[in-house]
Amino acid sequence: MNFQLELSPNPQPTIVEIAQAESPAPLSAPTEPEGSFAAAVPTALAIFGAFLLIWFLNTFLRICKPNEVLILSGRKHRTKDGSGSSYRVIFGGRTICIPILEQVKIMDLTSMPVPVEVSNAYSQGGVPLNIQAIANVKISNN
């Protein structure tokens, strides 16, 4: 841009040039979009942690149903009286077992019908007897 400025004491016009420079764009760090890597890392770690927790519970947690007993053997355990044993029995609860060190067996506690049959037996009076019966056997949870 050129401006002319006239001063009265000096008969000749004086030309003053004023230059206007464009300001450069401000320097700033490049911004990342909102779904950036830094925001995705905690989310990915939370999802991975949830999968790890589910895997851990499926592998190590054993839940005992009401009609069965879990018998864990292979590792020394202290009983309530202070003595040690190589097994522990879990009834109606849950426990965390270590698959390589402990072996888990399940024993069913439902009542089992056992057929009993007696044939060609004689009573005290000499009468021959043929008896058919069913005995219901149940294992105690103690």
DSSP file (Angstrom, degrees, kcal/mol; ACC not computed):
  #  RESIDUE AA STRUCTURE BP1 BP2  ACC     N-H-->O    O-->H-N    N-H-->O    O-->H-N    TCO  KAPPA ALPHA  PHI   PSI    X-CA   Y-CA   Z-CA
    1    1 A M              0   0    0      0, 0.0    17,-0.8     0, 0.0     2,-0.5   0.000 360.0 360.0 360.0 140.8    0.0    0.0    0.0
    2    2 A N  E     -A   17   0A   0     15,-0.2     2,-0.4    17,-0.0    15,-0.2  -0.965 360.0-174.0-119.0 132.4    1.2    3.4   -0.8
    3    3 A F  E     -A   16   0A   0     13,-1.2    13,-1.2    -2,-0.5     2,-0.5  -0.954  14.4-145.1-122.3 144.0    0.1    6.5    1.1
    4    4 A Q  E     -A   15   0A   0     -2,-0.4     2,-0.5    11,-0.2    11,-0.2  -0.933  13.3-169.6-109.5 130.9    0.9   10.1    0.3
    5    5 A L  E     -A   14   0A   0      9,-1.7     9,-1.2    -2,-0.5     2,-0.5  -0.975   5.7-158.2-121.8 121.4    1.4   12.4    3.1
    6    6 A E        -     0   0    0     -2,-0.5     2,-0.4     7,-0.2    -2,-0.0  -0.862   2.4-162.2-104.4 129.2    1.7   16.1    2.4
    7    7 A L        -     0   0    0     -2,-0.5     3,-0.1     5,-0.3    -2,-0.0  -0.906  14.7-141.1-108.2 136.9    3.4   18.4    4.8
    8    8 A S  S    S+     0   0    0     -2,-0.4    -1,-0.1     1,-0.2    -2,-0.0   0.881  93.8  54.1 -71.0 -39.5    2.7   22.1    4.5
    9    9 A P  S    S+     0   0    0      0, 0.0    -1,-0.2     0, 0.0     3,-0.1   0.864 104.5  61.3 -65.8 -30.3    6.2   23.7    5.3
   10   10 A N  S    S-     0   0    0      1,-0.1    -3,-0.3    -3,-0.1     4,-0.1  -0.838  73.7-155.3 -98.3 122.3    7.8   21.6    2.6
   11   11 A P  S    S+     0   0    0      0, 0.0    -1,-0.1     0, 0.0    -3,-0.0   0.744  73.5  79.2 -70.1 -20.3    6.5   22.3   -0.8
   12   12 A Q  S    S-     0   0    0      1,-0.1    -5,-0.3    -3,-0.1     2,-0.2  -0.689  87.8-116.7 -89.6 137.2    7.4   18.9   -2.2
   13   13 A P        -     0   0    0      0, 0.0     2,-0.5     0, 0.0    -7,-0.2  -0.471  24.1-143.4 -70.2 141.0    5.2   16.0   -1.4
   14   14 A T  E     -A    5   0A   0     -9,-1.2    -9,-1.7    -2,-0.2     2,-0.6  -0.901   7.4-148.3-106.2 131.0    6.8   13.3    0.7
   15   15 A I  E     -A    4   0A   0     -2,-0.5     2,-0.5   -11,-0.2   -11,-0.2  -0.874  12.6-171.2-102.3 123.9    5.9    9.7   -0.1
   16   16 A V  E     -A    3   0A   0    -13,-1.2   -13,-1.2    -2,-0.6     2,-0.6  -0.959   9.6-152.1-114.2 125.9    5.9    7.4    2.8
   17   17 A E  E     -A    2   0A   0     -2,-0.5     2,-0.6   -15,-0.2   -15,-0.2  -0.853   8.1-168.0-100.8 129.4    5.5    3.7    2.1
   18   18 A I        -     0   0    0    -17,-0.8     2,-0.5    -2,-0.6    -2,-0.0  -0.967   8.0-156.0-116.2 123.3    3.9    1.6    4.8
   19   19 A A        -     0   0    0     -2,-0.6     2,-0.6   -17,-0.0   -17,-0.0  -0.818   2.5-152.8-101.3 137.2    4.2   -2.1    4.3
   20   20 A Q        -     0   0    0     -2,-0.5     2,-0.3     2,-0.0    -2,-0.0  -0.936  13.3-156.7-110.2 116.6    1.7   -4.4    5.9
   21   21 A A        -     0   0    0     -2,-0.6     2,-0.3     1,-0.0    -2,-0.0  -0.668  18.8-117.7 -93.1 146.0    3.2   -7.9    6.5
   22   22 A E        -     0   0    0     -2,-0.3    -1,-0.0     1,-0.1    -2,-0.0  -0.641  30.1-121.0 -79.7 136.4    1.0  -10.9    6.9
   23   23 A S        -     0   0    0     -2,-0.3    -1,-0.1     1,-0.1     2,-0.0  -0.588  29.3-117.7 -77.5 137.7    1.3  -12.6   10.3
   24   24 A P        -     0   0    0      0, 0.0    -1,-0.1     0, 0.0     3,-0.1  -0.319  37.2 -89.0 -71.7 159.0    2.5  -16.2   10.1
   25   25 A A        -     0   0    0      1,-0.1     2,-0.0    -2,-0.0     0, 0.0  -0.422  54.1 -98.4 -64.5 139.9    0.2  -19.0   11.4
   26   26 A P        -     0   0    0      0, 0.0     2,-0.5     0, 0.0    -1,-0.1  -0.339  36.1-120.2 -63.0 139.8    0.8  -19.6   15.1
   27   27 A L        +     0   0    0     -3,-0.1     2,-0.3    -2,-0.0     0, 0.0  -0.699  47.3 154.7 -82.6 125.2    3.1  -22.5   15.8
   28   28 A S        -     0   0    0     -2,-0.5     3,-0.1     3,-0.0     0, 0.0  -0.969  48.5 -89.1-146.0 160.3    1.4  -25.2   17.8
   29   29 A A        -     0   0    0     -2,-0.3     2,-0.2     1,-0.1     0, 0.0  -0.421  55.1 -96.9 -68.3 144.3    1.8  -28.9   18.3
   30   30 A P        -     0   0    0      0, 0.0     2,-0.3     0, 0.0    -1,-0.1  -0.434  42.1-132.1 -63.6 132.9   -0.2  -31.0   15.9
   31   31 A T        -     0   0    0     -2,-0.2    -3,-0.0    -3,-0.1     0, 0.0  -0.640  11.7-135.3 -89.7 144.9   -3.5  -32.0   17.5
   32   32 A E        -     0   0    0     -2,-0.3     4,-0.1     1,-0.1    -1,-0.0  -0.679  29.4-100.5 -94.5 150.9   -4.7  -35.5   17.4
   33   33 A P    >   -     0   0    0      0, 0.0     3,-0.6     0, 0.0    -1,-0.1  -0.198  40.0-100.7 -63.9 165.9   -8.3  -36.4   16.6
   34   34 A E  T 3  S+     0   0    0      1,-0.3     2,-1.1     2,-0.1     5,-0.1   0.833 119.6  57.7 -62.1 -35.5  -10.6  -37.2   19.6
   35   35 A G  T 3  S+     0   0    0      4,-0.1    -1,-0.3     3,-0.0     5,-0.0  -0.280  86.4 155.7 -87.0  50.0  -10.5  -40.9   19.1
   36   36 A S    <>  -     0   0    0     -2,-1.1     4,-1.3    -3,-0.6     3,-0.3  -0.117  59.4-104.9 -79.4 172.9   -6.7  -40.9   19.4
   37   37 A F  H  > S+     0   0    0      1,-0.2     4,-1.6     2,-0.2     3,-0.1   0.866 117.8  58.2 -64.2 -39.4   -4.3  -43.6   20.5
   38   38 A A  H  4 S+     0   0    0      1,-0.2    -1,-0.2     2,-0.2    -3,-0.0   0.835 109.5  44.3 -64.4 -32.1   -3.8  -42.0   23.9
   39   39 A A  H  > S+     0   0    0     -3,-0.3     4,-0.7     1,-0.2    -1,-0.2   0.741 111.2  54.7 -82.3 -23.1   -7.5  -42.3   24.7
   40   40 A A  H  X S+     0   0    0     -4,-1.3     4,-2.7     1,-0.2     5,-0.2   0.748  92.7  71.2 -82.6 -23.6   -7.8  -45.8   23.3
   41   41 A V  H  X S+     0   0    0     -4,-1.6     4,-2.6     1,-0.2     5,-0.2   0.942  98.8  44.9 -63.0 -50.4   -5.1  -47.3   25.5
   42   42 A P  H  > S+     0   0    0      0, 0.0     4,-2.2     0, 0.0    -1,-0.2   0.889 114.9  50.1 -61.5 -36.1   -7.0  -47.2   28.8
   43   43 A T  H  X S+     0   0    0     -4,-0.7     4,-2.2     2,-0.2    -2,-0.2   0.927 111.7  47.3 -65.9 -44.2  -10.1  -48.6   27.1
   44   44 A A  H  X S+     0   0    0     -4,-2.7     4,-2.6     1,-0.2    -1,-0.2   0.897 112.0  50.5 -64.7 -39.6   -8.2  -51.4   25.5
   45   45 A L  H  X S+     0   0    0     -4,-2.6     4,-2.5    -5,-0.2    -1,-0.2   0.880 109.5  51.2 -65.7 -37.2   -6.5  -52.2   28.9
   46   46 A A  H  X S+     0   0    0     -4,-2.2     4,-2.0    -5,-0.2    -2,-0.2   0.912 112.0  46.2 -65.9 -41.7   -9.9  -52.3   30.6
   47   47 A I  H  X S+     0   0    0     -4,-2.2     4,-2.3     2,-0.2    -2,-0.2   0.922 113.6  48.7 -66.2 -43.7  -11.3  -54.7   28.0
   48   48 A F  H  X S+     0   0    0     -4,-2.6     4,-2.3     1,-0.2    -2,-0.2   0.901 110.8  51.4 -62.4 -40.8   -8.2  -56.9   28.2
   49   49 A G  H  X S+     0   0    0     -4,-2.5     4,-2.3     2,-0.2    -1,-0.2   0.879 108.6  51.2 -63.2 -38.5   -8.4  -56.8   32.0
   50   50 A A  H  X S+     0   0    0     -4,-2.0     4,-2.3     2,-0.2    -2,-0.2   0.922 111.4  46.8 -65.7 -43.4  -12.1  -57.9   31.9
   51   51 A F  H  X S+     0   0    0     -4,-2.3     4,-2.4     1,-0.2    -2,-0.2   0.892 112.1  51.4 -63.9 -38.3  -11.2  -60.8   29.5
   52   52 A L  H  X S+     0   0    0     -4,-2.3     4,-2.4     2,-0.2    -2,-0.2   0.897 110.0  49.2 -65.2 -40.8   -8.3  -61.8   31.8
   53   53 A L  H  X S+     0   0    0     -4,-2.3     4,-2.5     2,-0.2    -2,-0.2   0.908 111.6  48.5 -65.0 -42.7  -10.6  -61.8   34.9
   54   54 A I  H  X S+     0   0    0     -4,-2.3     4,-2.3     2,-0.2    -2,-0.2   0.915 112.5  48.6 -64.3 -42.5  -13.2  -63.9   33.1
   55   55 A W  H  X S+     0   0    0     -4,-2.4     4,-2.0     2,-0.2     5,-0.2   0.918 111.4  50.5 -62.6 -43.0  -10.6  -66.4   32.0
   56   56 A F  H  X>S+     0   0    0     -4,-2.4     4,-3.0     1,-0.2     5,-0.6   0.922 111.7  46.8 -61.2 -45.5   -9.1  -66.5   35.5
   57   57 A L  H  X5S+     0   0    0     -4,-2.5     4,-1.3     1,-0.2    -1,-0.2   0.896 112.9  49.1 -66.6 -39.3  -12.5  -67.2   37.1
   58   58 A N  H  <5S+     0   0    0     -4,-2.3    -1,-0.2    -5,-0.2    -2,-0.2   0.847 119.8  38.1 -67.1 -32.4  -13.4  -69.9   34.5
   59   59 A T  H  <5S+     0   0    0     -4,-2.0    -2,-0.2    -5,-0.2    -3,-0.2   0.914 129.5  22.9 -85.4 -45.5  -10.0  -71.6   35.0
   60   60 A F  H  <5S+     0   0    0     -4,-3.0    37,-2.8    -5,-0.2     2,-0.5   0.710  99.6  85.6-102.5 -23.0   -9.3  -71.4   38.7
   61   61 A L  E  << -B   96   0B   0     -4,-1.3     2,-0.5    -5,-0.6    35,-0.2  -0.709  53.9-170.3 -88.4 125.7  -12.7  -70.9   40.5
   62   62 A R  E     -B   95   0B   0     33,-3.1    33,-2.3    -2,-0.5     2,-0.5  -0.963   5.3-158.8-115.0 128.9  -14.6  -74.0   41.3
   63   63 A I  E     -B   94   0B   0     -2,-0.5     2,-0.5    31,-0.2    31,-0.2  -0.923   9.9-142.2-111.2 129.2  -18.2  -73.8   42.5
   64   64 A C        -     0   0    0     29,-3.6    27,-0.1    -2,-0.5     5,-0.0  -0.775  14.8-137.2 -92.8 125.9  -19.7  -76.7   44.5
   65   65 A K    >   -     0   0    0     -2,-0.5     3,-1.4    27,-0.1    27,-0.6  -0.342  27.9-105.3 -74.3 163.1  -23.3  -77.4   43.8
   66   66 A P  T 3  S+     0   0    0      0, 0.0    -1,-0.1     0, 0.0    -2,-0.0   0.773 117.3  48.3 -64.2 -25.7  -25.7  -78.1   46.7
   67   67 A N  T 3  S+     0   0    0     24,-0.0    42,-3.0     2,-0.0    43,-0.4   0.057 108.4  59.1-105.3  26.8  -25.8  -81.9   46.0
   68   68 A E  E <   -C  108   0C   0     -3,-1.4    24,-0.7    40,-0.2     2,-0.4  -0.950  64.8-136.7-147.1 167.9  -22.1  -82.5   45.6
   69   69 A V  E     -CD 107  91C   0     38,-2.3    38,-2.7    -2,-0.3     2,-0.5  -0.988  14.5-141.8-127.0 134.4  -18.7  -82.3   47.4
   70   70 A L  E     -CD 106  90C   0     20,-2.8    20,-3.0    -2,-0.4     2,-0.6  -0.844  13.0-163.4 -94.7 132.2  -15.5  -81.0   45.9
   71   71 A I  E     -CD 105  89C   0     34,-2.9    34,-2.2    -2,-0.5     2,-0.5  -0.960   4.0-168.3-117.3 113.4  -12.4  -82.9   47.0
   72   72 A L  E     +CD 104  88C   0     16,-2.6    16,-2.2    -2,-0.6     2,-0.3  -0.893  14.8 171.3-103.0 124.6   -9.1  -81.0   46.3
   73   73 A S  E     +CD 103  87C   0     30,-2.4    30,-2.9    -2,-0.5    14,-0.2  -0.887  40.4  61.8-130.8 161.0   -6.0  -83.1   46.7
   74   74 A G  E    S+     0   0C   0     12,-1.8     2,-0.4    -2,-0.3    13,-0.1   0.238  86.4  74.5 113.2 -12.6   -2.3  -82.7   46.0
   75   75 A R  E    S-     0   0C   0     11,-0.5    -1,-0.2    28,-0.1     2,-0.2  -0.983  82.8-106.6-133.9 144.1   -1.3  -79.7   48.2
   76   76 A K  E     -     0   0C   0     -2,-0.4     2,-0.3    -3,-0.1    10,-0.2  -0.475  39.0-176.4 -71.8 136.0   -0.8  -79.5   51.9
   77   77 A H  E     - D   0  85C   0      8,-2.9     8,-2.5    -2,-0.2     2,-0.5  -0.971  23.6-126.4-131.9 147.1   -3.5  -77.7   53.8
   78   78 A R  E     - D   0  84C   0     -2,-0.3     6,-0.2     6,-0.2     2,-0.1  -0.788  24.4-145.3 -91.6 133.7   -3.9  -76.7   57.4
   79   79 A T    >   -     0   0    0      4,-3.1     3,-1.3    -2,-0.5     9,-0.0  -0.335  32.4 -95.6 -86.9 177.1   -7.0  -77.8   59.1
   80   80 A K  T 3  S+     0   0    0      1,-0.3    -1,-0.1     2,-0.1    -2,-0.0   0.808 124.0  55.3 -66.2 -30.0   -8.8  -75.8   61.8
   81   81 A D  T 3  S-     0   0    0      2,-0.1    -1,-0.3     1,-0.0     3,-0.1   0.475 120.6-106.0 -84.2   0.5   -7.2  -77.8   64.6
   82   82 A G  S <  S+     0   0    0     -3,-1.3    -2,-0.1     1,-0.4     2,-0.1   0.235  80.8 120.6 100.0 -13.2   -3.7  -77.0   63.3
   83   83 A S        -     0   0    0     -5,-0.1    -4,-3.1     1,-0.1    -1,-0.4  -0.398  58.5-122.0 -80.6 163.7   -2.8  -80.3   61.8
   84   84 A G  E     +D   78   0C   0     -6,-0.2     2,-0.3    -3,-0.1    -6,-0.2  -0.773  26.8 179.7-107.6 151.6   -1.9  -80.7   58.1
   85   85 A S  E     -D   77   0C   0     -8,-2.5    -8,-2.9    -2,-0.3   -10,-0.0  -0.962  33.7-128.6-143.3 161.1   -3.6  -82.9   55.4
   86   86 A S  E    S+     0   0C   0     -2,-0.3   -12,-1.8   -10,-0.2   -11,-0.5   0.254  89.9  43.0 -96.2  13.2   -3.0  -83.4   51.7
   87   87 A Y  E     -D   73   0C   0    -14,-0.2     2,-0.3   -10,-0.2   -14,-0.2  -0.964  60.8-158.3-146.7 163.2   -6.6  -82.9   50.8
   88   88 A R  E     -D   72   0C   0    -16,-2.2   -16,-2.6    -2,-0.3     2,-0.5  -0.990  12.3-141.8-143.6 149.8   -9.5  -80.6   51.6
   89   89 A V  E     -D   71   0C   0     -2,-0.3     2,-0.5   -18,-0.2   -18,-0.2  -0.941  10.8-164.2-116.5 127.4  -13.3  -81.0   51.2
   90   90 A I  E     -D   70   0C   0    -20,-3.0   -20,-2.8    -2,-0.5     2,-0.5  -0.954   6.9-176.0-114.2 123.2  -15.5  -78.2   50.0
   91   91 A F  E     -D   69   0C   0     -2,-0.5   -22,-0.1   -22,-0.2     3,-0.1  -0.978  67.2 -12.8-121.4 121.8  -19.3  -78.6   50.6
   92   92 A G  S    S+     0   0    0    -24,-0.7     2,-0.2   -27,-0.6    -1,-0.2   0.916 116.2  68.4  62.7  49.6  -21.7  -76.0   49.3
   93   93 A G  S    S-     0   0    0    -28,-0.1   -29,-3.6    -3,-0.1     2,-0.3  -0.794  75.9 -93.2-161.9-154.1  -19.3  -73.2   48.5
   94   94 A R  E     -B   63   0B   0    -31,-0.2     2,-0.3    -2,-0.2   -31,-0.2  -0.960  28.1-179.0-141.1 159.1  -16.6  -72.1   46.2
   95   95 A T  E     -B   62   0B   0    -33,-2.3   -33,-3.1    -2,-0.3     2,-0.6  -0.985  28.2-120.1-153.4 158.1  -12.8  -72.2   46.1
   96   96 A I  E     -B   61   0B   0     -2,-0.3     2,-0.3   -35,-0.2   -35,-0.2  -0.917  34.5-171.0-103.2 124.9   -9.9  -71.2   44.0
   97   97 A C        -     0   0    0    -37,-2.8     3,-0.1    -2,-0.6     7,-0.0  -0.844  24.5-128.8-116.8 153.9   -7.7  -74.1   42.9
   98   98 A I     >  -     0   0    0     -2,-0.3     4,-3.0     1,-0.1     3,-0.2  -0.901  19.4-149.5-100.9 113.3   -4.3  -74.2   41.2
   99   99 A P  T  4 S+     0   0    0      0, 0.0    -1,-0.1     0, 0.0     5,-0.1   0.805  91.3  43.1 -59.3 -35.3   -4.7  -76.6   38.2
  100  100 A I  T  4 S+     0   0    0      1,-0.1     3,-0.0    -3,-0.1    -2,-0.0   0.880 123.4  35.2 -79.4 -36.7   -1.1  -77.9   38.2
  101  101 A L  T  4 S+     0   0    0     -3,-0.2     2,-0.4     1,-0.1    -1,-0.1   0.755 117.6  49.4 -89.7 -26.1   -0.7  -78.3   41.9
  102  102 A E     <  -     0   0    0     -4,-3.0     2,-0.4   -28,-0.1   -28,-0.2  -0.888  63.6-151.3-120.5 147.2   -4.2  -79.5   42.9
  103  103 A Q  E     -C   73   0C   0    -30,-2.9   -30,-2.4    -2,-0.4     2,-0.5  -0.959  14.4-150.4-115.6 132.9   -6.5  -82.1   41.5
  104  104 A V  E     +C   72   0C   0     -2,-0.4     2,-0.4   -32,-0.2   -32,-0.2  -0.900  14.9 179.7-110.4 126.5  -10.3  -81.6   41.8
  105  105 A K  E     -C   71   0C   0    -34,-2.2   -34,-2.9    -2,-0.5     2,-0.5  -0.941  17.1-143.5-120.8 146.8  -12.7  -84.5   42.0
  106  106 A I  E     -C   70   0C   0     -2,-0.4     2,-0.5   -36,-0.2   -36,-0.2  -0.937  10.1-165.2-113.4 128.8  -16.5  -84.2   42.4
  107  107 A M  E     -C   69   0C   0    -38,-2.7   -38,-2.3    -2,-0.5     2,-0.2  -0.964  17.9-134.2-116.1 125.4  -18.5  -86.6   44.5
  108  108 A D  E     -C   68   0C   0     -2,-0.5   -40,-0.2   -40,-0.2    31,-0.1  -0.557  14.6-168.6 -79.3 138.0  -22.2  -86.7   44.1
  109  109 A L        +     0   0    0    -42,-3.0   -41,-0.2    -2,-0.2    30,-0.1   0.267  43.4 122.3-110.8   9.6  -24.3  -86.7   47.3
  110  110 A T  S    S-     0   0    0    -43,-0.4    29,-0.3     1,-0.1     2,-0.1  -0.359  75.5 -90.8 -69.9 155.3  -27.7  -87.6   45.9
  111  111 A S        -     0   0    0     27,-0.1    27,-0.2    25,-0.1    -1,-0.1  -0.428  40.2-150.0 -69.8 139.8  -29.4  -90.6   47.3
  112  112 A M  E     -E  137   0D   0     25,-3.4    25,-2.7    -2,-0.1     2,-0.4  -0.938   8.9-134.0-113.7 126.0  -28.6  -93.8   45.4
  113  113 A P  E     -E  136   0D   0      0, 0.0    23,-0.2     0, 0.0    21,-0.0  -0.656  20.2-167.4 -78.8 129.7  -31.1  -96.7   45.2
  114  114 A V  E     -E  135   0D   0     21,-3.4    21,-3.2    -2,-0.4     2,-0.3  -0.965  16.2-136.2-117.8 116.1  -29.5 -100.1   45.8
  115  115 A P  E     -E  134   0D   0      0, 0.0     2,-0.4     0, 0.0    19,-0.3  -0.545  19.3-166.3 -74.4 134.7  -31.6 -103.1   45.0
  116  116 A V  E     +E  133   0D   0     17,-3.6    17,-3.5    -2,-0.3     2,-0.4  -0.984   7.5 180.0-122.1 128.8  -31.5 -105.8   47.6
  117  117 A E  E     -E  132   0D   0     -2,-0.4     2,-0.5    15,-0.2    15,-0.2  -0.992   8.5-174.2-134.6 129.2  -32.8 -109.3   46.8
  118  118 A V  E     +E  131   0D   0     13,-3.5    13,-3.6    -2,-0.4     2,-0.3  -0.984  12.3 176.3-121.8 124.9  -32.8 -112.3   49.1
  119  119 A S  E     +     0   0D   0     -2,-0.5    11,-0.2    11,-0.2     3,-0.1  -0.949  58.7  15.3-130.7 152.8  -34.0 -115.7   47.7
  120  120 A N  E    S+     0   0D   0      9,-0.4     2,-0.3    -2,-0.3    10,-0.2   0.857  83.0 145.0  55.7  40.5  -34.2 -119.2   49.2
  121  121 A A  E     -E  129   0D   0      8,-2.0     8,-4.2    -3,-0.2     2,-0.4  -0.810  40.0-140.8-102.7 149.5  -33.8 -117.9   52.7
  122  122 A Y  E     -E  128   0D   0     -2,-0.3     2,-0.0     6,-0.3    -3,-0.0  -0.901   8.7-136.0-114.3 139.1  -35.7 -119.6   55.5
  123  123 A S    >   -     0   0    0      4,-2.5     3,-1.8    -2,-0.4     6,-0.0  -0.204  39.5 -90.4 -79.9 179.1  -37.3 -117.9   58.4
  124  124 A Q  T 3  S+     0   0    0      1,-0.3    -1,-0.1     2,-0.1    -2,-0.0   0.795 129.1  52.2 -63.5 -28.2  -37.1 -119.1   62.0
  125  125 A G  T 3  S-     0   0    0      2,-0.1    -1,-0.3     1,-0.0    -3,-0.0   0.407 123.7-102.8 -88.2   2.5  -40.2 -121.3   61.5
  126  126 A G  S <  S+     0   0    0     -3,-1.8    -2,-0.1     1,-0.3    -4,-0.0   0.648  72.0 146.0  88.1  16.0  -38.7 -122.9   58.4
  127  127 A V        -     0   0    0      1,-0.0    -4,-2.5     0, 0.0    -1,-0.3  -0.756  50.5-122.3 -88.8 128.3  -40.7 -121.0   55.9
  128  128 A P  E     -E  122   0D   0      0, 0.0     2,-0.4     0, 0.0    -6,-0.3  -0.475  31.1-159.7 -71.0 139.0  -38.9 -120.3   52.6
  129  129 A L  E     -E  121   0D   0     -8,-4.2    -8,-2.0    -2,-0.2     2,-0.4  -0.945  21.3-172.4-123.3 140.4  -38.6 -116.5   51.8
  130  130 A N  E     -     0   0D   0     -2,-0.4     2,-0.4   -11,-0.2   -11,-0.2  -0.956  21.6-176.3-125.9 110.1  -38.0 -114.6   48.6
  131  131 A I  E     -E  118   0D   0    -13,-3.6   -13,-3.5    -2,-0.4     2,-0.4  -0.916  13.3-174.2-116.5 132.2  -37.5 -110.9   49.4
  132  132 A Q  E     +E  117   0D   0     -2,-0.4     2,-0.3   -15,-0.2   -15,-0.2  -0.994  20.7 154.4-122.2 128.1  -37.0 -108.0   47.0
  133  133 A A  E     -E  116   0D   0    -17,-3.5   -17,-3.6    -2,-0.4     2,-0.5  -0.943  35.2-134.3-146.9 165.4  -36.3 -104.5   48.4
  134  134 A I  E     -E  115   0D   0     -2,-0.3     2,-0.5   -19,-0.3    -2,-0.0  -0.993  16.0-158.6-126.6 125.6  -34.6 -101.3   47.5
  135  135 A A  E     -E  114   0D   0    -21,-3.2   -21,-3.4    -2,-0.5     2,-0.6  -0.891  10.4-143.8-103.3 130.5  -32.3  -99.5   50.0
  136  136 A N  E     -E  113   0D   0     -2,-0.5     2,-0.4   -23,-0.2   -25,-0.1  -0.848  19.3-167.2 -94.7 120.4  -31.7  -95.8   49.5
  137  137 A V  E     -E  112   0D   0    -25,-2.7   -25,-3.4    -2,-0.6     2,-0.4  -0.907   7.4-178.4-112.0 133.1  -28.2  -94.9   50.4
  138  138 A K        -     0   0    0     -2,-0.4     2,-0.4   -27,-0.2   -27,-0.1  -0.998  22.8-133.4-132.3 134.8  -27.0  -91.3   50.9
  139  139 A I        -     0   0    0     -2,-0.4     2,-0.1   -29,-0.3    -2,-0.0  -0.712  28.5-122.4 -85.8 132.3  -23.5  -90.1   51.7
  140  140 A S        -     0   0    0     -2,-0.4    -1,-0.1     1,-0.1     0, 0.0  -0.370   9.4-130.9 -72.0 152.5  -23.3  -87.6   54.5
  141  141 A N              0   0    0      1,-0.2    -1,-0.1    -2,-0.1    -2,-0.0   0.462 360.0 360.0 -84.6   0.8  -21.7  -84.2   53.8
  142  142 A N              0   0    0    -51,-0.0    -1,-0.2     0, 0.0    -2,-0.0   0.463 360.0 360.0 -80.2 360.0  -19.6  -84.4   56.9
